[in-house]
Amino acid sequence: MEQLVRAAIEGHQEAFEQLIKTEKSKLFAKAYSYVGTKEDAADIVQETLLQAYKSIHQLKEPKYFSTWLFKILLRQCFAFLRKKRKHS
């Protein structure tokens, strides 16, 4: 997996896509557990993947890819929940 992460950091889109395939269902499950609707969870996962793709070059340690990705996801969840609370 670390080789795929290194390739993704170097800009190889296929490597990033492969990494995402292994993580996407876990990301969705975690987002759903926070926001409670499939549509919102799917939106959050999409935003997380976009942010990860844009900033993967900043990842220093490939072995922490999953942790890094879930940290982005949690930030997206909390931002969504804050916004939702403001509009309620």
PDB file with SEQRES, HELIX, SHEET and CRYST1 records, atoms N, CA, C and O in Angstrom:
SEQRES   1 A   88  MET GLU GLN LEU VAL ARG ALA ALA ILE GLU GLY HIS GLN          
SEQRES   2 A   88  GLU ALA PHE GLU GLN LEU ILE LYS THR GLU LYS SER LYS          
SEQRES   3 A   88  LEU PHE ALA LYS ALA TYR SER TYR VAL GLY THR LYS GLU          
SEQRES   4 A   88  ASP ALA ALA ASP ILE VAL GLN GLU THR LEU LEU GLN ALA          
SEQRES   5 A   88  TYR LYS SER ILE HIS GLN LEU LYS GLU PRO LYS TYR PHE          
SEQRES   6 A   88  SER THR TRP LEU PHE LYS ILE LEU LEU ARG GLN CYS PHE          
SEQRES   7 A   88  ALA PHE LEU ARG LYS LYS ARG LYS HIS SER                      
HELIX    1 AA1 GLU A    2  ILE A    9  1                                   8    
HELIX    2 AA2 GLN A   13  VAL A   35  1                                  23    
HELIX    3 AA3 LYS A   38  SER A   55  1                                  18    
HELIX    4 AA4 ILE A   56  GLN A   58  5                                   3    
HELIX    5 AA5 PRO A   62  TYR A   64  5                                   3    
HELIX    6 AA6 PHE A   65  HIS A   87  1                                  23    
CRYST1    1.000    1.000    1.000  90.00  90.00  90.00 P 1           1          
ATOM      1  N   MET A   1       0.818  -1.196   0.000  1.00  0.00           N  
ATOM      2  CA  MET A   1       0.000   0.000   0.000  1.00  0.00           C  
ATOM      3  C   MET A   1       0.867   1.268   0.000  1.00  0.00           C  
ATOM      4  O   MET A   1       0.519   2.268  -0.629  1.00  0.00           O  
ATOM      5  N   GLU A   2       1.984   1.213   0.705  1.00  0.00           N  
ATOM      6  CA  GLU A   2       2.839   2.410   0.754  1.00  0.00           C  
ATOM      7  C   GLU A   2       3.352   2.800  -0.625  1.00  0.00           C  
ATOM      8  O   GLU A   2       3.526   3.985  -0.912  1.00  0.00           O  
ATOM      9  N   GLN A   3       3.596   1.805  -1.485  1.00  0.00           N  
ATOM     10  CA  GLN A   3       4.045   2.120  -2.842  1.00  0.00           C  
ATOM     11  C   GLN A   3       2.962   2.869  -3.607  1.00  0.00           C  
ATOM     12  O   GLN A   3       3.253   3.807  -4.350  1.00  0.00           O  
ATOM     13  N   LEU A   4       1.704   2.449  -3.421  1.00  0.00           N  
ATOM     14  CA  LEU A   4       0.591   3.150  -4.069  1.00  0.00           C  
ATOM     15  C   LEU A   4       0.489   4.586  -3.561  1.00  0.00           C  
ATOM     16  O   LEU A   4       0.260   5.514  -4.337  1.00  0.00           O  
ATOM     17  N   VAL A   5       0.659   4.753  -2.277  1.00  0.00           N  
ATOM     18  CA  VAL A   5       0.595   6.100  -1.688  1.00  0.00           C  
ATOM     19  C   VAL A   5       1.709   6.964  -2.260  1.00  0.00           C  
ATOM     20  O   VAL A   5       1.479   8.116  -2.629  1.00  0.00           O  
ATOM     21  N   ARG A   6       2.908   6.414  -2.333  1.00  0.00           N  
ATOM     22  CA  ARG A   6       4.036   7.177  -2.902  1.00  0.00           C  
ATOM     23  C   ARG A   6       3.735   7.583  -4.351  1.00  0.00           C  
ATOM     24  O   ARG A   6       3.998   8.715  -4.757  1.00  0.00           O  
ATOM     25  N   ALA A   7       3.182   6.643  -5.119  1.00  0.00           N  
ATOM     26  CA  ALA A   7       2.843   6.938  -6.515  1.00  0.00           C  
ATOM     27  C   ALA A   7       1.778   8.040  -6.576  1.00  0.00           C  
ATOM     28  O   ALA A   7       1.856   8.935  -7.418  1.00  0.00           O  
ATOM     29  N   ALA A   8       0.795   7.972  -5.692  1.00  0.00           N  
ATOM     30  CA  ALA A   8      -0.248   9.001  -5.659  1.00  0.00           C  
ATOM     31  C   ALA A   8       0.339  10.360  -5.301  1.00  0.00           C  
ATOM     32  O   ALA A   8      -0.045  11.376  -5.879  1.00  0.00           O  
ATOM     33  N   ILE A   9       1.257  10.381  -4.363  1.00  0.00           N  
ATOM     34  CA  ILE A   9       1.918  11.627  -3.969  1.00  0.00           C  
ATOM     35  C   ILE A   9       2.679  12.221  -5.157  1.00  0.00           C  
ATOM     36  O   ILE A   9       2.747  13.439  -5.321  1.00  0.00           O  
ATOM     37  N   GLU A  10       3.246  11.341  -5.976  1.00  0.00           N  
ATOM     38  CA  GLU A  10       3.997  11.786  -7.154  1.00  0.00           C  
ATOM     39  C   GLU A  10       3.081  12.216  -8.298  1.00  0.00           C  
ATOM     40  O   GLU A  10       3.552  12.668  -9.341  1.00  0.00           O  
ATOM     41  N   GLY A  11       1.755  12.071  -8.095  1.00  0.00           N  
ATOM     42  CA  GLY A  11       0.818  12.565  -9.106  1.00  0.00           C  
ATOM     43  C   GLY A  11       0.171  11.519  -9.981  1.00  0.00           C  
ATOM     44  O   GLY A  11      -0.493  11.870 -10.956  1.00  0.00           O  
ATOM     45  N   HIS A  12       0.338  10.246  -9.671  1.00  0.00           N  
ATOM     46  CA  HIS A  12      -0.272   9.194 -10.477  1.00  0.00           C  
ATOM     47  C   HIS A  12      -1.732   8.997 -10.073  1.00  0.00           C  
ATOM     48  O   HIS A  12      -2.029   8.455  -9.008  1.00  0.00           O  
ATOM     49  N   GLN A  13      -2.623   9.444 -10.932  1.00  0.00           N  
ATOM     50  CA  GLN A  13      -4.056   9.419 -10.633  1.00  0.00           C  
ATOM     51  C   GLN A  13      -4.567   7.994 -10.422  1.00  0.00           C  
ATOM     52  O   GLN A  13      -5.407   7.769  -9.551  1.00  0.00           O  
ATOM     53  N   GLU A  14      -4.077   7.034 -11.200  1.00  0.00           N  
ATOM     54  CA  GLU A  14      -4.537   5.645 -11.076  1.00  0.00           C  
ATOM     55  C   GLU A  14      -4.222   5.093  -9.683  1.00  0.00           C  
ATOM     56  O   GLU A  14      -5.021   4.355  -9.107  1.00  0.00           O  
ATOM     57  N   ALA A  15      -3.078   5.448  -9.158  1.00  0.00           N  
ATOM     58  CA  ALA A  15      -2.692   5.002  -7.817  1.00  0.00           C  
ATOM     59  C   ALA A  15      -3.648   5.581  -6.782  1.00  0.00           C  
ATOM     60  O   ALA A  15      -4.081   4.876  -5.871  1.00  0.00           O  
ATOM     61  N   PHE A  16      -3.976   6.857  -6.920  1.00  0.00           N  
ATOM     62  CA  PHE A  16      -4.914   7.486  -5.994  1.00  0.00           C  
ATOM     63  C   PHE A  16      -6.271   6.783  -6.070  1.00  0.00           C  
ATOM     64  O   PHE A  16      -6.886   6.497  -5.044  1.00  0.00           O  
ATOM     65  N   GLU A  17      -6.726   6.510  -7.278  1.00  0.00           N  
ATOM     66  CA  GLU A  17      -8.021   5.833  -7.458  1.00  0.00           C  
ATOM     67  C   GLU A  17      -8.022   4.454  -6.808  1.00  0.00           C  
ATOM     68  O   GLU A  17      -9.016   4.059  -6.198  1.00  0.00           O  
ATOM     69  N   GLN A  18      -6.935   3.728  -6.930  1.00  0.00           N  
ATOM     70  CA  GLN A  18      -6.840   2.413  -6.287  1.00  0.00           C  
ATOM     71  C   GLN A  18      -6.900   2.535  -4.771  1.00  0.00           C  
ATOM     72  O   GLN A  18      -7.574   1.747  -4.108  1.00  0.00           O  
ATOM     73  N   LEU A  19      -6.209   3.505  -4.232  1.00  0.00           N  
ATOM     74  CA  LEU A  19      -6.236   3.726  -2.784  1.00  0.00           C  
ATOM     75  C   LEU A  19      -7.652   4.022  -2.311  1.00  0.00           C  
ATOM     76  O   LEU A  19      -8.093   3.518  -1.278  1.00  0.00           O  
ATOM     77  N   ILE A  20      -8.349   4.836  -3.073  1.00  0.00           N  
ATOM     78  CA  ILE A  20      -9.703   5.235  -2.695  1.00  0.00           C  
ATOM     79  C   ILE A  20     -10.655   4.046  -2.722  1.00  0.00           C  
ATOM     80  O   ILE A  20     -11.542   3.940  -1.875  1.00  0.00           O  
ATOM     81  N   LYS A  21     -10.476   3.159  -3.683  1.00  0.00           N  
ATOM     82  CA  LYS A  21     -11.333   1.966  -3.752  1.00  0.00           C  
ATOM     83  C   LYS A  21     -11.270   1.165  -2.457  1.00  0.00           C  
ATOM     84  O   LYS A  21     -12.276   0.603  -2.025  1.00  0.00           O  
ATOM     85  N   THR A  22     -10.092   1.111  -1.836  1.00  0.00           N  
ATOM     86  CA  THR A  22      -9.956   0.332  -0.606  1.00  0.00           C  
ATOM     87  C   THR A  22     -10.523   1.061   0.608  1.00  0.00           C  
ATOM     88  O   THR A  22     -10.838   0.425   1.613  1.00  0.00           O  
ATOM     89  N   GLU A  23     -10.655   2.367   0.533  1.00  0.00           N  
ATOM     90  CA  GLU A  23     -11.073   3.155   1.693  1.00  0.00           C  
ATOM     91  C   GLU A  23     -12.503   3.668   1.625  1.00  0.00           C  
ATOM     92  O   GLU A  23     -13.078   4.015   2.657  1.00  0.00           O  
ATOM     93  N   LYS A  24     -13.091   3.724   0.432  1.00  0.00           N  
ATOM     94  CA  LYS A  24     -14.349   4.445   0.238  1.00  0.00           C  
ATOM     95  C   LYS A  24     -15.499   3.924   1.108  1.00  0.00           C  
ATOM     96  O   LYS A  24     -16.245   4.723   1.674  1.00  0.00           O  
ATOM     97  N   SER A  25     -15.653   2.622   1.224  1.00  0.00           N  
ATOM     98  CA  SER A  25     -16.779   2.101   2.010  1.00  0.00           C  
ATOM     99  C   SER A  25     -16.605   2.428   3.496  1.00  0.00           C  
ATOM    100  O   SER A  25     -17.583   2.697   4.194  1.00  0.00           O  
ATOM    101  N   LYS A  26     -15.367   2.404   3.971  1.00  0.00           N  
ATOM    102  CA  LYS A  26     -15.113   2.763   5.378  1.00  0.00           C  
ATOM    103  C   LYS A  26     -15.377   4.257   5.604  1.00  0.00           C  
ATOM    104  O   LYS A  26     -15.928   4.652   6.631  1.00  0.00           O  
ATOM    105  N   LEU A  27     -14.980   5.068   4.640  1.00  0.00           N  
ATOM    106  CA  LEU A  27     -15.237   6.502   4.735  1.00  0.00           C  
ATOM    107  C   LEU A  27     -16.738   6.776   4.792  1.00  0.00           C  
ATOM    108  O   LEU A  27     -17.211   7.568   5.607  1.00  0.00           O  
ATOM    109  N   PHE A  28     -17.471   6.105   3.910  1.00  0.00           N  
ATOM    110  CA  PHE A  28     -18.923   6.304   3.871  1.00  0.00           C  
ATOM    111  C   PHE A  28     -19.564   5.893   5.192  1.00  0.00           C  
ATOM    112  O   PHE A  28     -20.407   6.612   5.729  1.00  0.00           O  
ATOM    113  N   ALA A  29     -19.163   4.742   5.711  1.00  0.00           N  
ATOM    114  CA  ALA A  29     -19.738   4.253   6.973  1.00  0.00           C  
ATOM    115  C   ALA A  29     -19.478   5.243   8.107  1.00  0.00           C  
ATOM    116  O   ALA A  29     -20.371   5.518   8.909  1.00  0.00           O  
ATOM    117  N   LYS A  30     -18.277   5.770   8.173  1.00  0.00           N  
ATOM    118  CA  LYS A  30     -17.931   6.726   9.236  1.00  0.00           C  
ATOM    119  C   LYS A  30     -18.731   8.023   9.060  1.00  0.00           C  
ATOM    120  O   LYS A  30     -19.275   8.550  10.030  1.00  0.00           O  
ATOM    121  N   ALA A  31     -18.802   8.530   7.842  1.00  0.00           N  
ATOM    122  CA  ALA A  31     -19.560   9.766   7.595  1.00  0.00           C  
ATOM    123  C   ALA A  31     -21.031   9.555   7.941  1.00  0.00           C  
ATOM    124  O   ALA A  31     -21.653  10.420   8.557  1.00  0.00           O  
ATOM    125  N   TYR A  32     -21.580   8.431   7.555  1.00  0.00           N  
ATOM    126  CA  TYR A  32     -22.987   8.128   7.841  1.00  0.00           C  
ATOM    127  C   TYR A  32     -23.236   8.068   9.341  1.00  0.00           C  
ATOM    128  O   TYR A  32     -24.283   8.507   9.817  1.00  0.00           O  
ATOM    129  N   SER A  33     -22.284   7.527  10.083  1.00  0.00           N  
ATOM    130  CA  SER A  33     -22.448   7.439  11.534  1.00  0.00           C  
ATOM    131  C   SER A  33     -22.494   8.833  12.178  1.00  0.00           C  
ATOM    132  O   SER A  33     -23.070   9.000  13.253  1.00  0.00           O  
ATOM    133  N   TYR A  34     -21.898   9.816  11.531  1.00  0.00           N  
ATOM    134  CA  TYR A  34     -21.914  11.180  12.064  1.00  0.00           C  
ATOM    135  C   TYR A  34     -23.129  11.974  11.602  1.00  0.00           C  
ATOM    136  O   TYR A  34     -23.734  12.690  12.400  1.00  0.00           O  
ATOM    137  N   VAL A  35     -23.498  11.861  10.331  1.00  0.00           N  
ATOM    138  CA  VAL A  35     -24.526  12.751   9.788  1.00  0.00           C  
ATOM    139  C   VAL A  35     -25.902  12.108   9.650  1.00  0.00           C  
ATOM    140  O   VAL A  35     -26.907  12.818   9.597  1.00  0.00           O  
ATOM    141  N   GLY A  36     -25.965  10.789   9.590  1.00  0.00           N  
ATOM    142  CA  GLY A  36     -27.249  10.107   9.651  1.00  0.00           C  
ATOM    143  C   GLY A  36     -28.056   9.976   8.374  1.00  0.00           C  
ATOM    144  O   GLY A  36     -29.106   9.334   8.390  1.00  0.00           O  
ATOM    145  N   THR A  37     -27.610  10.555   7.270  1.00  0.00           N  
ATOM    146  CA  THR A  37     -28.319  10.347   6.003  1.00  0.00           C  
ATOM    147  C   THR A  37     -27.324   9.922   4.933  1.00  0.00           C  
ATOM    148  O   THR A  37     -26.180  10.375   4.906  1.00  0.00           O  
ATOM    149  N   LYS A  38     -27.786   9.047   4.059  1.00  0.00           N  
ATOM    150  CA  LYS A  38     -26.907   8.530   3.005  1.00  0.00           C  
ATOM    151  C   LYS A  38     -26.467   9.632   2.047  1.00  0.00           C  
ATOM    152  O   LYS A  38     -25.315   9.670   1.616  1.00  0.00           O  
ATOM    153  N   GLU A  39     -27.394  10.528   1.719  1.00  0.00           N  
ATOM    154  CA  GLU A  39     -27.078  11.599   0.773  1.00  0.00           C  
ATOM    155  C   GLU A  39     -26.000  12.528   1.327  1.00  0.00           C  
ATOM    156  O   GLU A  39     -25.039  12.866   0.636  1.00  0.00           O  
ATOM    157  N   ASP A  40     -26.174  12.929   2.576  1.00  0.00           N  
ATOM    158  CA  ASP A  40     -25.180  13.817   3.186  1.00  0.00           C  
ATOM    159  C   ASP A  40     -23.836  13.098   3.347  1.00  0.00           C  
ATOM    160  O   ASP A  40     -22.781  13.690   3.118  1.00  0.00           O  
ATOM    161  N   ALA A  41     -23.877  11.835   3.737  1.00  0.00           N  
ATOM    162  CA  ALA A  41     -22.636  11.066   3.886  1.00  0.00           C  
ATOM    163  C   ALA A  41     -21.914  10.959   2.538  1.00  0.00           C  
ATOM    164  O   ALA A  41     -20.694  11.111   2.471  1.00  0.00           O  
ATOM    165  N   ALA A  42     -22.657  10.703   1.483  1.00  0.00           N  
ATOM    166  CA  ALA A  42     -22.052  10.598   0.148  1.00  0.00           C  
ATOM    167  C   ALA A  42     -21.413  11.928  -0.260  1.00  0.00           C  
ATOM    168  O   ALA A  42     -20.317  11.948  -0.820  1.00  0.00           O  
ATOM    169  N   ASP A  43     -22.108  13.046   0.024  1.00  0.00           N  
ATOM    170  CA  ASP A  43     -21.558  14.367  -0.294  1.00  0.00           C  
ATOM    171  C   ASP A  43     -20.259  14.624   0.477  1.00  0.00           C  
ATOM    172  O   ASP A  43     -19.290  15.150  -0.070  1.00  0.00           O  
ATOM    173  N   ILE A  44     -20.260  14.245   1.740  1.00  0.00           N  
ATOM    174  CA  ILE A  44     -19.077  14.449   2.577  1.00  0.00           C  
ATOM    175  C   ILE A  44     -17.907  13.607   2.085  1.00  0.00           C  
ATOM    176  O   ILE A  44     -16.769  14.077   2.062  1.00  0.00           O  
ATOM    177  N   VAL A  45     -18.178  12.373   1.696  1.00  0.00           N  
ATOM    178  CA  VAL A  45     -17.116  11.512   1.158  1.00  0.00           C  
ATOM    179  C   VAL A  45     -16.555  12.130  -0.120  1.00  0.00           C  
ATOM    180  O   VAL A  45     -15.340  12.150  -0.312  1.00  0.00           O  
ATOM    181  N   GLN A  46     -17.416  12.627  -0.986  1.00  0.00           N  
ATOM    182  CA  GLN A  46     -16.943  13.254  -2.225  1.00  0.00           C  
ATOM    183  C   GLN A  46     -16.055  14.450  -1.932  1.00  0.00           C  
ATOM    184  O   GLN A  46     -15.000  14.611  -2.545  1.00  0.00           O  
ATOM    185  N   GLU A  47     -16.476  15.285  -1.001  1.00  0.00           N  
ATOM    186  CA  GLU A  47     -15.690  16.463  -0.640  1.00  0.00           C  
ATOM    187  C   GLU A  47     -14.353  16.049  -0.016  1.00  0.00           C  
ATOM    188  O   GLU A  47     -13.319  16.666  -0.271  1.00  0.00           O  
ATOM    189  N   THR A  48     -14.391  15.003   0.799  1.00  0.00           N  
ATOM    190  CA  THR A  48     -13.166  14.478   1.413  1.00  0.00           C  
ATOM    191  C   THR A  48     -12.188  14.014   0.346  1.00  0.00           C  
ATOM    192  O   THR A  48     -10.997  14.319   0.413  1.00  0.00           O  
ATOM    193  N   LEU A  49     -12.690  13.275  -0.637  1.00  0.00           N  
ATOM    194  CA  LEU A  49     -11.820  12.754  -1.696  1.00  0.00           C  
ATOM    195  C   LEU A  49     -11.236  13.882  -2.539  1.00  0.00           C  
ATOM    196  O   LEU A  49     -10.081  13.819  -2.959  1.00  0.00           O  
ATOM    197  N   LEU A  50     -12.028  14.898  -2.780  1.00  0.00           N  
ATOM    198  CA  LEU A  50     -11.531  16.055  -3.528  1.00  0.00           C  
ATOM    199  C   LEU A  50     -10.413  16.753  -2.753  1.00  0.00           C  
ATOM    200  O   LEU A  50      -9.367  17.078  -3.316  1.00  0.00           O  
ATOM    201  N   GLN A  51     -10.643  16.977  -1.460  1.00  0.00           N  
ATOM    202  CA  GLN A  51      -9.614  17.613  -0.628  1.00  0.00           C  
ATOM    203  C   GLN A  51      -8.350  16.760  -0.573  1.00  0.00           C  
ATOM    204  O   GLN A  51      -7.237  17.278  -0.661  1.00  0.00           O  
ATOM    205  N   ALA A  52      -8.529  15.452  -0.427  1.00  0.00           N  
ATOM    206  CA  ALA A  52      -7.377  14.548  -0.358  1.00  0.00           C  
ATOM    207  C   ALA A  52      -6.587  14.584  -1.665  1.00  0.00           C  
ATOM    208  O   ALA A  52      -5.356  14.630  -1.652  1.00  0.00           O  
ATOM    209  N   TYR A  53      -7.288  14.563  -2.778  1.00  0.00           N  
ATOM    210  CA  TYR A  53      -6.619  14.586  -4.078  1.00  0.00           C  
ATOM    211  C   TYR A  53      -5.811  15.877  -4.247  1.00  0.00           C  
ATOM    212  O   TYR A  53      -4.681  15.860  -4.735  1.00  0.00           O  
ATOM    213  N   LYS A  54      -6.408  16.979  -3.836  1.00  0.00           N  
ATOM    214  CA  LYS A  54      -5.734  18.282  -3.974  1.00  0.00           C  
ATOM    215  C   LYS A  54      -4.509  18.402  -3.068  1.00  0.00           C  
ATOM    216  O   LYS A  54      -3.551  19.099  -3.405  1.00  0.00           O  
ATOM    217  N   SER A  55      -4.538  17.725  -1.920  1.00  0.00           N  
ATOM    218  CA  SER A  55      -3.473  17.954  -0.945  1.00  0.00           C  
ATOM    219  C   SER A  55      -2.605  16.733  -0.648  1.00  0.00           C  
ATOM    220  O   SER A  55      -1.828  16.753   0.307  1.00  0.00           O  
ATOM    221  N   ILE A  56      -2.721  15.676  -1.443  1.00  0.00           N  
ATOM    222  CA  ILE A  56      -1.944  14.471  -1.145  1.00  0.00           C  
ATOM    223  C   ILE A  56      -0.441  14.731  -1.161  1.00  0.00           C  
ATOM    224  O   ILE A  56       0.314  14.048  -0.469  1.00  0.00           O  
ATOM    225  N   HIS A  57      -0.010  15.696  -1.931  1.00  0.00           N  
ATOM    226  CA  HIS A  57       1.426  16.010  -1.980  1.00  0.00           C  
ATOM    227  C   HIS A  57       1.954  16.496  -0.626  1.00  0.00           C  
ATOM    228  O   HIS A  57       3.165  16.518  -0.405  1.00  0.00           O  
ATOM    229  N   GLN A  58       1.055  16.883   0.274  1.00  0.00           N  
ATOM    230  CA  GLN A  58       1.466  17.349   1.600  1.00  0.00           C  
ATOM    231  C   GLN A  58       1.649  16.202   2.593  1.00  0.00           C  
ATOM    232  O   GLN A  58       2.193  16.399   3.679  1.00  0.00           O  
ATOM    233  N   LEU A  59       1.196  15.009   2.223  1.00  0.00           N  
ATOM    234  CA  LEU A  59       1.322  13.848   3.116  1.00  0.00           C  
ATOM    235  C   LEU A  59       2.790  13.460   3.235  1.00  0.00           C  
ATOM    236  O   LEU A  59       3.436  13.124   2.242  1.00  0.00           O  
ATOM    237  N   LYS A  60       3.308  13.509   4.455  1.00  0.00           N  
ATOM    238  CA  LYS A  60       4.735  13.258   4.672  1.00  0.00           C  
ATOM    239  C   LYS A  60       5.063  11.766   4.807  1.00  0.00           C  
ATOM    240  O   LYS A  60       6.081  11.305   4.292  1.00  0.00           O  
ATOM    241  N   GLU A  61       4.210  11.022   5.492  1.00  0.00           N  
ATOM    242  CA  GLU A  61       4.457   9.601   5.758  1.00  0.00           C  
ATOM    243  C   GLU A  61       3.395   8.741   5.082  1.00  0.00           C  
ATOM    244  O   GLU A  61       2.252   8.708   5.539  1.00  0.00           O  
ATOM    245  N   PRO A  62       3.749   8.044   4.003  1.00  0.00           N  
ATOM    246  CA  PRO A  62       2.768   7.207   3.299  1.00  0.00           C  
ATOM    247  C   PRO A  62       2.052   6.192   4.195  1.00  0.00           C  
ATOM    248  O   PRO A  62       0.900   5.844   3.936  1.00  0.00           O  
ATOM    249  N   LYS A  63       2.725   5.716   5.244  1.00  0.00           N  
ATOM    250  CA  LYS A  63       2.086   4.701   6.089  1.00  0.00           C  
ATOM    251  C   LYS A  63       0.895   5.259   6.865  1.00  0.00           C  
ATOM    252  O   LYS A  63       0.090   4.494   7.396  1.00  0.00           O  
ATOM    253  N   TYR A  64       0.778   6.588   6.935  1.00  0.00           N  
ATOM    254  CA  TYR A  64      -0.344   7.209   7.647  1.00  0.00           C  
ATOM    255  C   TYR A  64      -1.456   7.679   6.711  1.00  0.00           C  
ATOM    256  O   TYR A  64      -2.285   8.500   7.101  1.00  0.00           O  
ATOM    257  N   PHE A  65      -1.481   7.170   5.490  1.00  0.00           N  
ATOM    258  CA  PHE A  65      -2.481   7.603   4.512  1.00  0.00           C  
ATOM    259  C   PHE A  65      -3.905   7.475   5.050  1.00  0.00           C  
ATOM    260  O   PHE A  65      -4.678   8.430   4.983  1.00  0.00           O  
ATOM    261  N   SER A  66      -4.256   6.309   5.581  1.00  0.00           N  
ATOM    262  CA  SER A  66      -5.623   6.095   6.073  1.00  0.00           C  
ATOM    263  C   SER A  66      -5.963   7.057   7.201  1.00  0.00           C  
ATOM    264  O   SER A  66      -7.054   7.627   7.221  1.00  0.00           O  
ATOM    265  N   THR A  67      -5.055   7.240   8.123  1.00  0.00           N  
ATOM    266  CA  THR A  67      -5.272   8.159   9.238  1.00  0.00           C  
ATOM    267  C   THR A  67      -5.475   9.581   8.726  1.00  0.00           C  
ATOM    268  O   THR A  67      -6.377  10.290   9.171  1.00  0.00           O  
ATOM    269  N   TRP A  68      -4.634   9.983   7.797  1.00  0.00           N  
ATOM    270  CA  TRP A  68      -4.705  11.311   7.188  1.00  0.00           C  
ATOM    271  C   TRP A  68      -6.054  11.504   6.493  1.00  0.00           C  
ATOM    272  O   TRP A  68      -6.695  12.545   6.639  1.00  0.00           O  
ATOM    273  N   LEU A  69      -6.477  10.486   5.735  1.00  0.00           N  
ATOM    274  CA  LEU A  69      -7.732  10.555   4.992  1.00  0.00           C  
ATOM    275  C   LEU A  69      -8.924  10.661   5.948  1.00  0.00           C  
ATOM    276  O   LEU A  69      -9.842  11.447   5.714  1.00  0.00           O  
ATOM    277  N   PHE A  70      -8.907   9.881   7.010  1.00  0.00           N  
ATOM    278  CA  PHE A  70     -10.011   9.928   7.970  1.00  0.00           C  
ATOM    279  C   PHE A  70     -10.031  11.246   8.740  1.00  0.00           C  
ATOM    280  O   PHE A  70     -11.098  11.707   9.146  1.00  0.00           O  
ATOM    281  N   LYS A  71      -8.889  11.844   8.940  1.00  0.00           N  
ATOM    282  CA  LYS A  71      -8.839  13.158   9.588  1.00  0.00           C  
ATOM    283  C   LYS A  71      -9.528  14.199   8.706  1.00  0.00           C  
ATOM    284  O   LYS A  71     -10.269  15.047   9.202  1.00  0.00           O  
ATOM    285  N   ILE A  72      -9.284  14.131   7.417  1.00  0.00           N  
ATOM    286  CA  ILE A  72      -9.962  15.031   6.475  1.00  0.00           C  
ATOM    287  C   ILE A  72     -11.465  14.780   6.535  1.00  0.00           C  
ATOM    288  O   ILE A  72     -12.252  15.726   6.581  1.00  0.00           O  
ATOM    289  N   LEU A  73     -11.864  13.519   6.536  1.00  0.00           N  
ATOM    290  CA  LEU A  73     -13.283  13.165   6.597  1.00  0.00           C  
ATOM    291  C   LEU A  73     -13.940  13.738   7.856  1.00  0.00           C  
ATOM    292  O   LEU A  73     -15.022  14.321   7.786  1.00  0.00           O  
ATOM    293  N   LEU A  74     -13.293  13.572   8.984  1.00  0.00           N  
ATOM    294  CA  LEU A  74     -13.876  14.066  10.235  1.00  0.00           C  
ATOM    295  C   LEU A  74     -14.024  15.583  10.220  1.00  0.00           C  
ATOM    296  O   LEU A  74     -15.021  16.115  10.709  1.00  0.00           O  
ATOM    297  N   ARG A  75     -13.043  16.275   9.666  1.00  0.00           N  
ATOM    298  CA  ARG A  75     -13.164  17.732   9.542  1.00  0.00           C  
ATOM    299  C   ARG A  75     -14.361  18.105   8.684  1.00  0.00           C  
ATOM    300  O   ARG A  75     -15.085  19.050   8.995  1.00  0.00           O  
ATOM    301  N   GLN A  76     -14.569  17.357   7.598  1.00  0.00           N  
ATOM    302  CA  GLN A  76     -15.712  17.610   6.718  1.00  0.00           C  
ATOM    303  C   GLN A  76     -17.034  17.350   7.458  1.00  0.00           C  
ATOM    304  O   GLN A  76     -17.987  18.118   7.327  1.00  0.00           O  
ATOM    305  N   CYS A  77     -17.078  16.271   8.226  1.00  0.00           N  
ATOM    306  CA  CYS A  77     -18.285  15.951   9.002  1.00  0.00           C  
ATOM    307  C   CYS A  77     -18.598  17.055   9.999  1.00  0.00           C  
ATOM    308  O   CYS A  77     -19.741  17.501  10.096  1.00  0.00           O  
ATOM    309  N   PHE A  78     -17.586  17.498  10.741  1.00  0.00           N  
ATOM    310  CA  PHE A  78     -17.808  18.533  11.753  1.00  0.00           C  
ATOM    311  C   PHE A  78     -18.225  19.854  11.112  1.00  0.00           C  
ATOM    312  O   PHE A  78     -19.082  20.559  11.645  1.00  0.00           O  
ATOM    313  N   ALA A  79     -17.632  20.189   9.985  1.00  0.00           N  
ATOM    314  CA  ALA A  79     -18.017  21.413   9.280  1.00  0.00           C  
ATOM    315  C   ALA A  79     -19.472  21.319   8.816  1.00  0.00           C  
ATOM    316  O   ALA A  79     -20.225  22.287   8.926  1.00  0.00           O  
ATOM    317  N   PHE A  80     -19.860  20.167   8.304  1.00  0.00           N  
ATOM    318  CA  PHE A  80     -21.240  19.953   7.869  1.00  0.00           C  
ATOM    319  C   PHE A  80     -22.202  20.106   9.050  1.00  0.00           C  
ATOM    320  O   PHE A  80     -23.228  20.777   8.940  1.00  0.00           O  
ATOM    321  N   LEU A  81     -21.866  19.488  10.162  1.00  0.00           N  
ATOM    322  CA  LEU A  81     -22.741  19.531  11.338  1.00  0.00           C  
ATOM    323  C   LEU A  81     -22.849  20.948  11.911  1.00  0.00           C  
ATOM    324  O   LEU A  81     -23.923  21.355  12.354  1.00  0.00           O  
ATOM    325  N   ARG A  82     -21.742  21.699  11.903  1.00  0.00           N  
ATOM    326  CA  ARG A  82     -21.779  23.097  12.358  1.00  0.00           C  
ATOM    327  C   ARG A  82     -22.714  23.923  11.474  1.00  0.00           C  
ATOM    328  O   ARG A  82     -23.540  24.697  11.959  1.00  0.00           O  
ATOM    329  N   LYS A  83     -22.560  23.735  10.170  1.00  0.00           N  
ATOM    330  CA  LYS A  83     -23.379  24.471   9.208  1.00  0.00           C  
ATOM    331  C   LYS A  83     -24.856  24.112   9.376  1.00  0.00           C  
ATOM    332  O   LYS A  83     -25.729  24.979   9.334  1.00  0.00           O  
ATOM    333  N   LYS A  84     -25.111  22.841   9.562  1.00  0.00           N  
ATOM    334  CA  LYS A  84     -26.490  22.363   9.736  1.00  0.00           C  
ATOM    335  C   LYS A  84     -27.101  22.956  11.012  1.00  0.00           C  
ATOM    336  O   LYS A  84     -28.268  23.346  11.024  1.00  0.00           O  
ATOM    337  N   ARG A  85     -26.313  23.019  12.070  1.00  0.00           N  
ATOM    338  CA  ARG A  85     -26.784  23.569  13.349  1.00  0.00           C  
ATOM    339  C   ARG A  85     -27.122  25.057  13.201  1.00  0.00           C  
ATOM    340  O   ARG A  85     -28.099  25.532  13.780  1.00  0.00           O  
ATOM    341  N   LYS A  86     -26.318  25.788  12.431  1.00  0.00           N  
ATOM    342  CA  LYS A  86     -26.564  27.216  12.228  1.00  0.00           C  
ATOM    343  C   LYS A  86     -27.882  27.458  11.497  1.00  0.00           C  
ATOM    344  O   LYS A  86     -28.582  28.433  11.771  1.00  0.00           O  
ATOM    345  N   HIS A  87     -28.216  26.562  10.562  1.00  0.00           N  
ATOM    346  CA  HIS A  87     -29.416  26.742   9.747  1.00  0.00           C  
ATOM    347  C   HIS A  87     -30.659  26.177  10.414  1.00  0.00           C  
ATOM    348  O   HIS A  87     -31.757  26.309   9.874  1.00  0.00           O  
ATOM    349  N   SER A  88     -30.510  25.551  11.575  1.00  0.00           N  
ATOM    350  CA  SER A  88     -31.676  24.969  12.251  1.00  0.00           C  
ATOM    351  C   SER A  88     -32.340  25.963  13.171  1.00  0.00           C  
ATOM    352  O   SER A  88     -33.335  25.638  13.818  1.00  0.00           O  
TER     353      SER A  88                                                      
END                                                                             
